[in-house]
Each structure stands twice: as C-alpha cells, then as structure tokens.
Amino acid sequence: MFEYELHHLRSAELIREAQNDRLVREIIRGRRAARREAARQDGESEVHTSRRGRLRSARTA
C-alpha cells in the first residue's frame, strides 16, 4: 500500500511539473512574439538613407 501511495504522489508531482513547464513555455513564446511585433513596428518607422562604412569590393585573385 505504501508503494501505491508513493506512486500517486510521484505521478501528481510529475503532472504539476509538466503543467508548470507548459506555462513557462507559453510565457516565453508570448514574450518573443511581443518583441518581434515591437521590432517590426520600430523597423517600419525607421528609414536608413545613408550608408555608413566603406563599400566592399570583390576579392581579386
């Protein structure tokens, strides 16, 4: 009987851990989507007309 109770305790613990892991992944996914959306909106407003740095030419043999 003791092993049966341990099994149920362990099973419940694993279920809680899995739910927590799913929640964390969902939060991370949401933050990434928000960052991508913010970057997309920032990128639309910026216009880069002047190029900085030197132009690169093809390497000679």
C-alpha positions as CSV (number, residue, x, y, z in Angstrom):
1,M,0.0,0.0,0.0
2,F,2.9,2.4,0.8
3,E,4.3,2.0,-2.7
4,Y,0.9,2.7,-4.2
5,E,0.7,6.0,-2.4
6,L,4.3,6.9,-3.4
7,H,3.3,6.2,-7.0
8,H,0.4,8.5,-6.8
9,L,2.4,11.2,-5.1
10,R,5.1,11.0,-7.7
11,S,2.5,11.0,-10.5
12,A,0.9,14.1,-9.1
13,E,4.3,15.8,-8.8
14,L,5.2,15.0,-12.4
15,I,1.8,16.3,-13.6
16,R,2.4,19.6,-11.7
17,E,5.9,19.9,-13.2
18,A,4.6,19.3,-16.7
19,Q,1.9,22.0,-16.2
20,N,4.5,24.4,-14.9
21,D,6.8,23.7,-17.8
22,R,4.0,24.3,-20.3
23,L,3.1,27.6,-18.6
24,V,6.7,28.7,-18.8
25,R,7.0,27.8,-22.5
26,E,3.8,29.7,-23.2
27,I,5.0,32.8,-21.4
28,I,8.3,32.7,-23.3
29,R,6.5,32.3,-26.6
30,G,4.3,35.3,-25.8
31,R,7.3,37.5,-24.9
32,R,9.1,36.5,-28.1
33,A,6.0,37.3,-30.1
34,A,5.7,40.7,-28.4
35,R,9.4,41.5,-29.0
36,R,9.0,40.5,-32.7
37,E,6.0,42.7,-33.1
38,A,7.7,45.7,-31.4
39,A,10.8,45.2,-33.6
40,R,8.6,45.0,-36.7
41,Q,6.8,48.2,-35.8
42,D,10.0,50.0,-35.0
43,G,11.5,48.8,-38.2
44,E,8.6,50.2,-40.2
45,S,9.2,53.7,-38.8
46,E,12.9,53.9,-39.4
47,V,14.3,54.7,-42.8
48,H,18.1,54.4,-43.4
49,T,19.1,56.5,-46.4
50,S,22.8,57.0,-45.8
51,R,25.1,54.0,-45.7
52,R,27.8,54.1,-43.2
53,G,31.2,52.4,-43.6
54,R,33.0,51.6,-46.8
55,L,31.7,49.7,-49.7
56,R,33.2,46.3,-50.1
57,S,34.6,45.2,-53.5
58,A,35.1,41.7,-54.7
59,R,38.3,40.0,-53.8
60,T,40.9,39.8,-56.5
61,A,42.6,36.5,-57.4
